[in-house]
Amino acid sequence: MEQDGDLIPKPSKNRDIHHEDDETIFMIDVFMTAFRDKMVTFPRWLNDLADKENVNCSQLFQTPLKDYLGADDRRGI
C-alpha cells in the first residue's frame, strides 16, 4: 500500500471490532521504516565482530555493489 502511494488506514479501536467470546483481539505494531530498504542477512558472529571493530557495514556493502553495477553515487545506474 505504502509503496503504491495508497493512504494507510487508521487502526481500528478494539471496542469497534466485533469478535466472539473465544476470540482475542491484540495489537500488532509494525515499524515500516525498517522494511523500506533492502535487508542483508549475515551471521550474528560476523555482525558482532563488525560492531567490535566499528565497521560501517552499510558503506562497506554499498561500495562493491556500486562497483559491480557500475552505479554512480549521484544518479544510480
Phi and psi in degrees as GROMACS dihedral restraints (atoms count N, CA, C in turn):
[ dihedral_restraints ]
;  ai    aj    ak    al  type     phi  dphi    fc
    3     4     5     6     1   -60.5    20    10
    4     5     6     7     1   -42.8    20    10
    6     7     8     9     1   -64.0    20    10
    7     8     9    10     1   -31.3    20    10
    9    10    11    12     1   -84.6    20    10
   10    11    12    13     1    -2.3    20    10
   12    13    14    15     1    82.4    20    10
   13    14    15    16     1     9.7    20    10
   15    16    17    18     1   -71.4    20    10
   16    17    18    19     1   150.5    20    10
   18    19    20    21     1   -71.0    20    10
   19    20    21    22     1   137.8    20    10
   21    22    23    24     1   -86.8    20    10
   22    23    24    25     1   122.0    20    10
   24    25    26    27     1   -67.7    20    10
   25    26    27    28     1   151.8    20    10
   27    28    29    30     1   -70.7    20    10
   28    29    30    31     1   148.9    20    10
   30    31    32    33     1   -66.9    20    10
   31    32    33    34     1   148.5    20    10
   33    34    35    36     1   -74.8    20    10
   34    35    36    37     1   151.7    20    10
   36    37    38    39     1   -83.4    20    10
   37    38    39    40     1   139.5    20    10
   39    40    41    42     1   -52.5    20    10
   40    41    42    43     1   -40.5    20    10
   42    43    44    45     1   -68.2    20    10
   43    44    45    46     1   -17.4    20    10
   45    46    47    48     1   -91.6    20    10
   46    47    48    49     1    -3.5    20    10
   48    49    50    51     1   -99.5    20    10
   49    50    51    52     1   119.1    20    10
   51    52    53    54     1   -74.5    20    10
   52    53    54    55     1   132.4    20    10
   54    55    56    57     1  -150.9    20    10
   55    56    57    58     1   156.3    20    10
   57    58    59    60     1   -78.3    20    10
   58    59    60    61     1   162.9    20    10
   60    61    62    63     1   -60.9    20    10
   61    62    63    64     1   -30.8    20    10
   63    64    65    66     1   -92.2    20    10
   64    65    66    67     1    12.3    20    10
   66    67    68    69     1  -111.2    20    10
   67    68    69    70     1   150.3    20    10
   69    70    71    72     1  -122.3    20    10
   70    71    72    73     1   138.9    20    10
   72    73    74    75     1  -102.1    20    10
   73    74    75    76     1   133.1    20    10
   75    76    77    78     1  -142.4    20    10
   76    77    78    79     1   155.7    20    10
   78    79    80    81     1   -89.1    20    10
   79    80    81    82     1   138.4    20    10
   81    82    83    84     1  -114.7    20    10
   82    83    84    85     1   115.7    20    10
   84    85    86    87     1   -98.3    20    10
   85    86    87    88     1   124.4    20    10
   87    88    89    90     1  -122.7    20    10
   88    89    90    91     1   126.8    20    10
   90    91    92    93     1   -98.3    20    10
   91    92    93    94     1    98.0    20    10
   93    94    95    96     1   -69.7    20    10
   94    95    96    97     1   -24.1    20    10
   96    97    98    99     1   -55.3    20    10
   97    98    99   100     1   -38.0    20    10
   99   100   101   102     1   -64.6    20    10
  100   101   102   103     1   -20.9    20    10
  102   103   104   105     1  -102.2    20    10
  103   104   105   106     1     3.1    20    10
  105   106   107   108     1   -80.2    20    10
  106   107   108   109     1   -24.7    20    10
  108   109   110   111     1  -106.8    20    10
  109   110   111   112     1   161.3    20    10
  111   112   113   114     1   -66.2    20    10
  112   113   114   115     1   134.9    20    10
  114   115   116   117     1   -99.9    20    10
  115   116   117   118     1   143.2    20    10
  117   118   119   120     1  -117.5    20    10
  118   119   120   121     1   133.2    20    10
  120   121   122   123     1  -112.6    20    10
  121   122   123   124     1   132.5    20    10
  123   124   125   126     1  -148.4    20    10
  124   125   126   127     1   164.7    20    10
  126   127   128   129     1   -60.4    20    10
  127   128   129   130     1   146.3    20    10
  129   130   131   132     1   -57.7    20    10
  130   131   132   133     1   -41.5    20    10
  132   133   134   135     1   -60.6    20    10
  133   134   135   136     1   -34.1    20    10
  135   136   137   138     1   -72.8    20    10
  136   137   138   139     1   -38.3    20    10
  138   139   140   141     1   -63.4    20    10
  139   140   141   142     1   -44.0    20    10
  141   142   143   144     1   -60.9    20    10
  142   143   144   145     1   -42.5    20    10
  144   145   146   147     1   -64.7    20    10
  145   146   147   148     1   -42.7    20    10
  147   148   149   150     1   -62.2    20    10
  148   149   150   151     1   -42.8    20    10
  150   151   152   153     1   -61.2    20    10
  151   152   153   154     1   -44.4    20    10
  153   154   155   156     1   -59.6    20    10
  154   155   156   157     1   -37.2    20    10
  156   157   158   159     1   -91.8    20    10
  157   158   159   160     1     6.7    20    10
  159   160   161   162     1    56.0    20    10
  160   161   162   163     1    42.5    20    10
  162   163   164   165     1   -83.0    20    10
  163   164   165   166     1   130.5    20    10
  165   166   167   168     1   -85.1    20    10
  166   167   168   169     1    90.9    20    10
  168   169   170   171     1   -61.2    20    10
  169   170   171   172     1   -37.4    20    10
  171   172   173   174     1   -58.5    20    10
  172   173   174   175     1   -49.4    20    10
  174   175   176   177     1   -66.6    20    10
  175   176   177   178     1   -40.5    20    10
  177   178   179   180     1   -62.3    20    10
  178   179   180   181     1   -38.9    20    10
  180   181   182   183     1   -75.4    20    10
  181   182   183   184     1   -32.8    20    10
  183   184   185   186     1   -67.9    20    10
  184   185   186   187     1   -42.1    20    10
  186   187   188   189     1   -58.6    20    10
  187   188   189   190     1   -54.2    20    10
  189   190   191   192     1   -68.3    20    10
  190   191   192   193     1   -30.1    20    10
  192   193   194   195     1   -67.3    20    10
  193   194   195   196     1   -42.1    20    10
  195   196   197   198     1   -62.0    20    10
  196   197   198   199     1   -42.9    20    10
  198   199   200   201     1   -61.2    20    10
  199   200   201   202     1   -46.2    20    10
  201   202   203   204     1   -61.0    20    10
  202   203   204   205     1   -39.9    20    10
  204   205   206   207     1   -87.8    20    10
  205   206   207   208     1    -8.3    20    10
  207   208   209   210     1    67.7    20    10
  208   209   210   211     1    32.6    20    10
  210   211   212   213     1   -86.7    20    10
  211   212   213   214     1   147.5    20    10
  213   214   215   216     1  -101.4    20    10
  214   215   216   217     1   140.4    20    10
  216   217   218   219     1   -54.5    20    10
  217   218   219   220     1   -34.5    20    10
  219   220   221   222     1   -88.4    20    10
  220   221   222   223     1   -34.7    20    10
  222   223   224   225     1  -120.5    20    10
  223   224   225   226     1    -5.6    20    10
  225   226   227   228     1    79.6    20    10
  226   227   228   229     1  -144.4    20    10
